[in-house]
Amino acid sequence: MSMTKKILLGMFAGIIVGLIFNLALPTEWFDLTKTYVLNPLGTIFINLIKLLVVPIVLVSLILGAAGVGDPKKLGRIGMKTIAFFLITTSLALIIALTLGSVIRPGEGNFNLEGATFEKKEAPPVVDTLLNIIPTNPFQAMVEGNMLQVIVFAVLVGMAIARLGDRVKQVRVFVEQANDVLMYLVEWVMKFAPYGAFALIAIAIGGQGFDAIAAMGKYMFAVLLALFVHFFVVYGVAVWTLGKMNPIAFIKGFSPAMAVAFSTSSSNATLPISMETAQKNLNVPKSISGFVQPLGATINMDGTAIMQGVATMFIAQVYGVDLTFSDLLTVILTATLASIGTAGVPGVGLIMLSMVLTSVGLPVEAIALILGVDRLLDMTRTVVNITGDAACAVIIAKSEEKYEKAS
């Protein structure tokens, strides 16, 4: 049985077990099983893949930058990557706002009493830009500051490329380190079905149909927007720009999608998504090693969709009609915030706070959607990492003409 099928089987078993706990068994039984069985399994799996995130980002980006070599080529790839991210994020928000306007998930009776949410301020954009230069790269690695790790790795990679044969042994060492890390990814993946089972069982067992019944229309709007963006935007982009069959793309990348669905974390899934893109989608290591770590930090189309639908939902709950100018403000704020708050913990809710504030909606209303956010987070993480992989495929295809010319 393939690893993808094993992970899907684990997820399905987790759904069944979660529903049994939620619908048929006492809460105490679920709490006991969660504490002594499910949480340990899920935590071990998450920690194993998080263990590899920073080393793989560091090594892959060094190899990627060293492989690109020419600073002009690196700049060209970087500009195309960021342009793709900005365009797809804008499209994601347009889809979300449109479906939010049509479906109108906020119509109905919602209890606003006691809805409280503690707003966390995003750091100024200037601070974010200044902080991408690490004063201590080792501290950045320990703290998991991905933007600083990315900048340090790119600088080291460019230096290796410029020094050439003088640092040949350094490059060989980095390549060998990459091989070791990818072997560890394959080893960790053997534990993925058990981790997926535990994480899904926790999510379903803790919330089940209670949260879905109360927020069904909102969840439907978010999921529909995610599916439209996934199949239409990414499908068309991969087919027309990447010259790849969308079905083959989805099938090839499905192992990473299954892990993303279980973990709800783009960064935690990064080692597996990079390995999958390189092996199954034939993306060169130099492209994958640059595009996907950057995307895991600043490209969050799934999160943008949640923000778009949530903004429409909250506006409708409070009876506020958003003007066309307000909708443009939402698109601009959320798109720029995805880069301006890159690497900030809890970035999704921080971005949503910024969007709501920009159009005069109460931030406290975020409390209304927190109950189902964990369930939706699984699906939007799949969209987030798929966008990074689609970008890597497209950038790799666009660089072929330069390779032939040289």
C-alpha positions in Angstrom: 0.0 0.0 0.0 1.3 3.5 -0.9 2.1 6.0 1.8 -0.7 8.3 0.5 -3.2 5.5 1.0 -1.9 4.7 4.4 -2.2 8.4 5.5 -5.7 8.7 4.0 -6.7 5.4 5.8 -5.3 6.9 9.1 -7.3 10.1 8.5 -10.5 8.2 7.8 -10.0 6.1 10.9 -9.5 9.3 12.9 -12.7 10.7 11.6 -14.6 7.6 12.6 -13.1 7.4 16.1 -13.6 11.1 16.6 -17.3 10.9 15.7 -17.8 7.9 18.0 -16.3 9.9 20.9 -18.3 13.0 20.0 -21.7 11.4 19.4 -21.8 8.2 21.4 -19.4 8.1 24.3 -19.0 10.2 27.5 -16.8 13.3 27.4 -14.7 11.8 30.2 -13.7 8.9 27.9 -12.6 11.2 25.1 -10.6 13.4 27.6 -8.8 10.3 29.0 -8.1 8.9 25.5 -6.9 12.3 24.2 -4.6 12.8 27.2 -2.9 9.4 27.2 -3.2 8.2 23.6 -4.1 10.7 21.0 -2.2 13.8 22.2 1.1 11.8 22.6 0.8 10.3 19.1 -0.1 13.6 17.5 2.6 15.6 19.4 5.3 13.1 18.6 4.5 13.3 14.9 4.3 17.1 14.9 7.6 17.4 16.8 9.4 14.9 14.5 8.6 17.0 11.4 9.2 20.3 13.2 12.6 19.0 14.1 13.5 18.9 10.4 12.0 22.3 9.3 14.8 24.7 10.1 17.7 22.4 9.0 15.9 21.6 5.7 15.0 25.3 5.0 18.7 26.3 5.7 20.3 23.5 3.7 17.8 23.6 0.8 18.0 27.4 0.4 21.8 27.3 0.5 21.8 24.7 -2.2 19.1 26.5 -4.1 20.9 29.9 -4.1 24.3 28.1 -4.9 22.6 26.2 -7.7 21.2 29.3 -9.2 24.6 31.0 -9.0 24.0 34.1 -11.0 22.5 36.9 -8.8 20.5 38.2 -11.8 18.9 34.7 -12.1 18.2 34.6 -8.4 16.6 38.0 -8.6 14.5 37.0 -11.6 13.2 33.9 -9.9 12.5 35.9 -6.7 10.5 38.5 -8.6 8.5 35.9 -10.5 7.8 34.0 -7.3 6.6 37.1 -5.3 4.5 38.2 -8.3 2.8 34.8 -8.5 2.1 34.9 -4.7 0.6 38.4 -4.8 -1.6 37.6 -7.9 -3.0 34.4 -6.5 -3.6 35.9 -3.0 -5.6 38.8 -4.7 -7.6 36.2 -6.7 -8.2 34.2 -3.5 -9.6 37.3 -1.8 -11.8 38.2 -4.8 -13.3 34.6 -4.8 -13.8 34.7 -1.1 -15.6 38.1 -1.1 -17.7 37.2 -4.1 -18.9 33.9 -2.5 -19.4 35.6 0.8 -21.6 38.2 -0.9 -23.7 35.5 -2.7 -24.0 32.9 0.0 -24.4 35.5 2.8 -23.3 33.2 5.7 -23.8 35.9 8.3 -27.6 36.1 7.9 -29.5 34.6 10.8 -29.5 34.8 14.5 -26.1 34.8 16.2 -25.6 35.4 19.9 -23.1 38.3 20.2 -23.3 38.4 24.0 -20.0 37.7 25.5 -18.1 37.5 22.2 -14.6 38.7 23.2 -11.3 38.4 21.4 -8.0 39.8 22.6 -6.5 41.6 19.7 -2.7 41.2 19.1 -1.0 44.0 17.3 1.0 43.3 14.2 4.5 44.9 14.2 5.0 47.8 11.9 5.9 46.8 8.3 9.2 48.7 8.6 10.2 46.6 11.7 9.4 43.4 9.8 11.6 44.5 6.9 14.4 45.5 9.2 14.2 42.3 11.2 14.7 40.0 8.2 18.5 40.7 8.5 19.6 38.4 11.4 22.1 39.8 13.9 22.7 36.2 15.1 21.8 33.5 12.5 22.1 30.8 15.2 19.5 32.5 17.4 17.2 32.9 14.3 17.4 29.1 13.8 16.8 28.3 17.5 13.7 30.7 17.5 12.5 29.4 14.2 12.5 32.9 12.6 12.0 31.7 9.1 12.5 35.1 7.3 15.9 35.5 8.9 16.9 31.9 8.2 15.9 32.4 4.6 18.0 35.6 4.2 21.0 34.0 5.8 20.8 30.9 3.7 20.4 32.8 0.5 23.5 34.9 1.3 25.6 31.8 2.1 24.4 30.1 -1.0 25.3 33.1 -3.2 28.7 33.2 -1.6 29.3 29.5 -2.3 28.3 30.1 -5.9 30.7 33.1 -6.3 33.6 31.3 -4.7 33.3 28.2 -6.9 36.0 25.6 -6.6 37.6 27.4 -3.6 34.7 26.1 -1.4 34.0 22.9 -3.3 34.2 20.8 -0.1 31.7 23.1 1.6 29.2 22.6 -1.2 29.7 18.8 -1.1 29.1 18.9 2.7 25.8 20.8 2.3 24.7 18.4 -0.5 25.4 15.5 1.8 23.6 17.1 4.7 20.6 17.6 2.4 20.7 13.9 1.5 20.7 13.0 5.2 17.8 15.3 6.0 15.7 13.9 3.1 16.3 10.4 4.3 15.1 11.5 7.7 11.9 12.9 6.1 11.3 9.5 4.5 11.7 7.9 7.9 9.4 10.3 9.6 6.8 9.7 6.9 6.4 6.1 8.1 4.9 7.5 11.3 2.5 9.8 9.4 -0.6 7.5 9.3 -0.5 7.2 13.1 0.0 11.0 13.5 -2.8 11.7 11.0 -5.1 9.4 12.9 -4.5 11.0 16.2 -4.7 14.6 15.0 -7.9 14.1 13.1 -9.5 12.2 16.0 -8.7 15.1 18.3 -10.2 17.7 16.0 -13.4 15.8 15.2 -13.8 14.3 18.8 -13.5 17.8 20.3 -15.9 19.6 18.0 -17.8 17.1 15.9 -21.2 18.2 14.5 -22.0 20.7 17.3 -19.8 23.4 15.8 -20.7 22.5 12.3 -24.5 22.8 12.9 -24.1 26.3 14.4 -21.7 27.6 11.7 -22.6 25.4 8.7 -23.3 28.2 6.2 -20.0 30.0 7.1 -18.0 26.7 6.8 -19.7 25.9 3.5 -18.7 29.4 2.1 -15.1 29.0 3.2 -14.8 25.4 1.9 -16.4 26.3 -1.5 -14.0 29.3 -1.9 -11.1 27.0 -1.1 -12.2 24.4 -3.6 -12.7 26.9 -6.4 -9.3 28.5 -5.8 -7.7 25.0 -5.6 -9.1 23.5 -8.7 -9.7 26.6 -10.9 -6.9 29.0 -10.1 -4.2 26.5 -9.4 -5.5 24.0 -12.0 -5.5 26.6 -14.8 -2.1 28.1 -13.7 -0.4 24.7 -13.6 -1.9 23.7 -16.9 -1.3 26.9 -18.9 1.9 28.2 -17.3 3.5 25.0 -15.9 2.5 22.8 -18.9 1.5 20.0 -16.5 -1.7 18.1 -16.3 -3.6 19.4 -13.2 -4.7 15.8 -12.3 -1.1 14.6 -12.5 -0.1 17.6 -10.4 -2.7 16.8 -7.7 -2.0 13.1 -7.7 1.8 13.7 -7.5 1.5 16.2 -4.6 -1.2 14.3 -2.7 1.2 12.8 0.0 2.1 16.4 1.1 -1.6 17.4 1.0 -2.5 14.6 3.3 0.1 15.6 5.9 -0.9 19.2 5.6 -4.5 18.3 6.3 -3.5 16.4 9.4 -1.0 18.9 10.8 -2.7 22.2 9.9 0.8 23.7 9.6 2.6 24.9 6.4 5.9 25.1 8.1 5.6 21.7 9.7 4.7 20.1 6.3 7.5 21.9 4.5 10.1 19.0 4.6 7.5 16.6 3.1 6.1 19.1 0.6 9.6 19.9 -0.7 10.5 16.2 -1.1 7.2 15.5 -2.8 7.6 18.4 -5.3 11.2 17.3 -6.1 10.4 13.6 -6.5 6.9 13.5 -7.9 6.6 16.8 -9.7 10.2 16.9 -11.0 10.9 20.4 -9.6 14.7 21.0 -9.5 16.1 21.3 -6.0 17.4 24.8 -6.7 13.8 26.0 -7.5 12.0 24.0 -4.8 14.6 25.0 -2.2 14.0 28.7 -2.9 10.3 28.9 -3.7 8.6 26.6 -1.2 10.3 27.8 2.0 9.6 31.4 0.9 6.0 30.4 0.2 5.5 28.7 3.5 6.4 32.0 5.1 4.6 34.7 3.0 2.1 32.9 0.7 -1.1 32.0 2.4 -4.0 31.9 -0.1 -6.1 29.6 2.1 -5.7 32.0 5.0 -6.6 34.9 2.7 -9.8 33.1 1.7 -10.8 32.6 5.4 -10.2 36.3 6.0 -12.3 37.3 3.0 -15.3 35.1 3.9 -14.9 36.0 7.6 -15.0 39.7 6.9 -18.3 39.3 4.9 -19.7 37.0 7.6 -19.0 39.5 10.4 -20.3 42.4 8.3 -23.5 40.6 7.7 -23.9 39.5 11.4 -23.6 43.2 12.4 -25.8 44.4 9.5 -23.0 46.4 7.9 -23.1 46.8 4.1 -19.5 47.0 2.8 -19.1 49.3 -0.2 -17.0 48.6 -3.3 -14.3 50.8 -1.8 -14.4 48.7 1.4 -14.0 45.5 -0.6 -10.9 46.9 -2.4 -9.5 47.9 1.0 -10.0 44.3 2.2 -8.1 42.9 -0.8 -5.3 45.4 -0.5 -4.9 45.1 3.3 -5.0 41.3 3.3 -2.6 40.9 0.4 0.0 43.3 1.8 -0.5 42.0 5.3 0.4 38.5 4.2 4.0 39.8 3.5 4.1 42.5 6.1 3.3 40.1 9.0 5.4 37.2 7.6 6.8 35.0 10.3 4.7 36.5 13.1 3.1 33.8 15.4 -0.7 33.6 15.0 -0.4 35.5 11.8 -3.9 34.4 10.5 -5.8 36.0 13.3 -3.5 39.0 13.3 -4.2 39.6 9.6 -7.9 39.2 10.1 -7.8 41.8 12.9 -6.0 44.2 10.6 -8.6 43.6 7.8 -11.6 44.1 10.1 -10.0 47.3 11.6 -9.4 48.6 8.1 -13.1 48.6 7.3 -14.4 49.5 10.7 -15.7 46.1 11.9 -15.4 45.0 15.5 -12.4 42.8 16.1 -14.3 41.1 19.0 -16.5 39.3 16.4 -13.5 37.0 15.6 -14.7 35.0 18.7 -17.7 33.9 16.6 -15.5 31.9 14.2 -12.9 30.5 16.6 -15.0 27.4 17.3 -14.8 26.0 13.8 -11.4 27.5 12.9 -9.5 24.3 13.7 -11.6 22.3 11.3 -11.3 24.8 8.5 -7.5 25.3 9.2 -6.8 21.8 8.0 -8.3 22.5 4.5 -6.8 25.9 4.1 -3.3 24.6 5.0 -3.7 22.2 2.0 -4.5 25.2 -0.2 -1.5 27.1 1.2 1.1 24.5 0.5 -0.4 23.6 -2.9 0.0 27.2 -4.0 3.7 27.0 -3.1 4.1 23.8 -5.1 2.2 25.2 -8.1 4.4 28.2 -8.1 7.5 26.0 -8.0 6.3 24.0 -11.0 5.5 27.2 -12.9 8.9 28.9 -12.1 10.8 25.7 -13.0 9.0 25.6 -16.4 9.6 29.3 -17.0 13.3 28.9 -16.3 13.8 26.2 -19.0 14.1 28.7 -21.8 17.0 30.4 -20.0 18.7 27.0 -19.4 18.4 26.3 -23.2 19.7 29.7 -24.1 22.7 29.2 -22.0 
